[in-house]
Amino acid sequence: MKKKLVLIGIIAAVVALFFAFDLGQYL
Protein backbone atom coordinates (compact mmCIF):
# COMPACT_ATOMS: atom_id res chain seq x y z
CA MET A 1 0.00 0.00 0.00
CA LYS A 2 2.70 2.44 1.03
CA LYS A 3 4.87 1.50 -1.95
CA LYS A 4 1.99 2.14 -4.35
CA LEU A 5 1.50 5.60 -2.83
CA VAL A 6 5.19 6.40 -3.36
CA LEU A 7 4.98 5.20 -6.96
CA ILE A 8 1.95 7.43 -7.61
CA GLY A 9 3.82 10.36 -6.05
CA ILE A 10 6.86 9.79 -8.29
CA ILE A 11 4.69 9.54 -11.41
CA ALA A 12 2.83 12.72 -10.41
CA ALA A 13 6.15 14.55 -9.90
CA VAL A 14 7.46 13.41 -13.30
CA VAL A 15 4.23 14.49 -15.01
CA ALA A 16 4.35 17.87 -13.21
CA LEU A 17 7.97 18.39 -14.27
CA PHE A 18 7.10 17.42 -17.86
CA PHE A 19 4.26 19.95 -17.96
CA ALA A 20 6.43 22.67 -16.37
CA PHE A 21 9.18 22.05 -18.96
CA ASP A 22 6.63 21.99 -21.79
CA LEU A 23 5.09 25.30 -20.67
CA GLY A 24 8.56 26.79 -20.16
CA GLN A 25 9.34 26.30 -23.85
CA TYR A 26 6.31 28.36 -24.88
CA LEU A 27 6.97 31.26 -22.50
Chimera marker file (.cmm) of the C-alpha trace (Angstrom):
<marker_set name="trace">
<marker id="1" x="0.000" y="0.000" z="0.000" r="1" g="1" b="0" radius="0.5"/>
<marker id="2" x="2.697" y="2.441" z="1.029" r="1" g="1" b="0" radius="0.5"/>
<marker id="3" x="4.870" y="1.495" z="-1.951" r="1" g="1" b="0" radius="0.5"/>
<marker id="4" x="1.992" y="2.138" z="-4.350" r="1" g="1" b="0" radius="0.5"/>
<marker id="5" x="1.502" y="5.605" z="-2.834" r="1" g="1" b="0" radius="0.5"/>
<marker id="6" x="5.192" y="6.399" z="-3.357" r="1" g="1" b="0" radius="0.5"/>
<marker id="7" x="4.977" y="5.199" z="-6.965" r="1" g="1" b="0" radius="0.5"/>
<marker id="8" x="1.952" y="7.431" z="-7.613" r="1" g="1" b="0" radius="0.5"/>
<marker id="9" x="3.820" y="10.361" z="-6.053" r="1" g="1" b="0" radius="0.5"/>
<marker id="10" x="6.858" y="9.792" z="-8.285" r="1" g="1" b="0" radius="0.5"/>
<marker id="11" x="4.689" y="9.541" z="-11.407" r="1" g="1" b="0" radius="0.5"/>
<marker id="12" x="2.826" y="12.722" z="-10.409" r="1" g="1" b="0" radius="0.5"/>
<marker id="13" x="6.148" y="14.547" z="-9.897" r="1" g="1" b="0" radius="0.5"/>
<marker id="14" x="7.455" y="13.411" z="-13.298" r="1" g="1" b="0" radius="0.5"/>
<marker id="15" x="4.230" y="14.494" z="-15.011" r="1" g="1" b="0" radius="0.5"/>
<marker id="16" x="4.345" y="17.868" z="-13.212" r="1" g="1" b="0" radius="0.5"/>
<marker id="17" x="7.972" y="18.390" z="-14.274" r="1" g="1" b="0" radius="0.5"/>
<marker id="18" x="7.101" y="17.421" z="-17.860" r="1" g="1" b="0" radius="0.5"/>
<marker id="19" x="4.258" y="19.950" z="-17.960" r="1" g="1" b="0" radius="0.5"/>
<marker id="20" x="6.435" y="22.665" z="-16.374" r="1" g="1" b="0" radius="0.5"/>
<marker id="21" x="9.178" y="22.045" z="-18.958" r="1" g="1" b="0" radius="0.5"/>
<marker id="22" x="6.626" y="21.988" z="-21.794" r="1" g="1" b="0" radius="0.5"/>
<marker id="23" x="5.085" y="25.297" z="-20.668" r="1" g="1" b="0" radius="0.5"/>
<marker id="24" x="8.556" y="26.786" z="-20.157" r="1" g="1" b="0" radius="0.5"/>
<marker id="25" x="9.340" y="26.305" z="-23.848" r="1" g="1" b="0" radius="0.5"/>
<marker id="26" x="6.313" y="28.360" z="-24.883" r="1" g="1" b="0" radius="0.5"/>
<marker id="27" x="6.973" y="31.262" z="-22.505" r="1" g="1" b="0" radius="0.5"/>
<link id1="1" id2="2" r="1" g="1" b="0" radius="0.2"/>
<link id1="2" id2="3" r="1" g="1" b="0" radius="0.2"/>
<link id1="3" id2="4" r="1" g="1" b="0" radius="0.2"/>
<link id1="4" id2="5" r="1" g="1" b="0" radius="0.2"/>
<link id1="5" id2="6" r="1" g="1" b="0" radius="0.2"/>
<link id1="6" id2="7" r="1" g="1" b="0" radius="0.2"/>
<link id1="7" id2="8" r="1" g="1" b="0" radius="0.2"/>
<link id1="8" id2="9" r="1" g="1" b="0" radius="0.2"/>
<link id1="9" id2="10" r="1" g="1" b="0" radius="0.2"/>
<link id1="10" id2="11" r="1" g="1" b="0" radius="0.2"/>
<link id1="11" id2="12" r="1" g="1" b="0" radius="0.2"/>
<link id1="12" id2="13" r="1" g="1" b="0" radius="0.2"/>
<link id1="13" id2="14" r="1" g="1" b="0" radius="0.2"/>
<link id1="14" id2="15" r="1" g="1" b="0" radius="0.2"/>
<link id1="15" id2="16" r="1" g="1" b="0" radius="0.2"/>
<link id1="16" id2="17" r="1" g="1" b="0" radius="0.2"/>
<link id1="17" id2="18" r="1" g="1" b="0" radius="0.2"/>
<link id1="18" id2="19" r="1" g="1" b="0" radius="0.2"/>
<link id1="19" id2="20" r="1" g="1" b="0" radius="0.2"/>
<link id1="20" id2="21" r="1" g="1" b="0" radius="0.2"/>
<link id1="21" id2="22" r="1" g="1" b="0" radius="0.2"/>
<link id1="22" id2="23" r="1" g="1" b="0" radius="0.2"/>
<link id1="23" id2="24" r="1" g="1" b="0" radius="0.2"/>
<link id1="24" id2="25" r="1" g="1" b="0" radius="0.2"/>
<link id1="25" id2="26" r="1" g="1" b="0" radius="0.2"/>
<link id1="26" id2="27" r="1" g="1" b="0" radius="0.2"/>
</marker_set>
